[in-house]
Amino acid sequence: MTNHVLVLGTHNQKKRLELELLLAPLGLALRTLDEFPDALEVEETGATFSENAALKATEQAQHLGHWVLGEDSGLSVVPLGNAPGVYSARYSEKEGQTATDESNNEKLLAELGDLPLAQRLAFYTCHMAISDPTGKIRISCEEVCYGRIRFSPSGSNGFGYDPLFEIAEYHRTFGEMGSTIKSVISHRSRAMRKIVPDIKVLLTAGEL
């Protein structure tokens, strides 16, 4: 087994690019599931972001025989009882119809209706878990990023609900922000910064 290889447990190319940008300074050989034709399609059966991240990490790690970073994230909208939450990616899914970023955003706007901007509070959550090849979680953390939901999409950067998610202090959505700003304030970047020291410990110890 090759050391210094970390598999990013995702097929989402935009998420892959974001993670690679954050992990690049560590000098790891980063790989994605697209490079493993036999990679598992892990069922996200967890009730929380942490449970889903752990499933993605442990099941894939045991199957591939590599260290795997499993990540689960989503949007929680306060006036909707923190929905869609863990169902963010499949929020608008219907029988015979797969959810897309566009259909998810349309459903979210319909659910919020004309609720005033000040009440459209929301937060992104990101949970990361890194499993060793035996399926043992060695590192995990969770971070959030607070904002609010705009009345219409704005900006073409990012993915998911990013064109609707506004950071009040910047008066811009994630969709309007460049990768430099987002790599500092997003839920995913905050989680990554939190676990980088632990990854360095594993590298120094020669485990990863």
Salt bridges, closest charged atoms under 4 A:
GLU18 OE1 - LYS182 NZ 3.55
GLU18 OE2 - ARG188 NH1 3.26
GLU20 OE1 - ARG16 NH1 2.88
ASP34 OD1 - HIS11 ND1 2.64
GLU35 OE1 - ARG31 NE 3.56
ASP38 OD2 - HIS63 NE2 3.73
GLU41 OE2 - HIS11 NE2 3.72
GLU44 OE2 - LYS56 NZ 3.25
GLU44 OE1 - ARG90 NH1 3.66
GLU71 OE1 - LYS15 NZ 2.91
GLU71 OE2 - ARG188 NE 2.79
ASP72 OD1 - LYS56 NZ 3.10
ASP132 OD2 - ARG138 NH1 3.37
GLU142 OE1 - HIS127 ND1 2.94
GLU143 OE2 - LYS194 NZ 2.69
ASP162 OD2 - LYS182 NZ 2.53
GLU166 OE1 - ARG148 NE 2.51
GLU166 OE2 - ARG150 NE 2.48
GLU176 OE1 - ARG150 NH2 3.22
GLU207 OE1 - ARG138 NH2 2.72
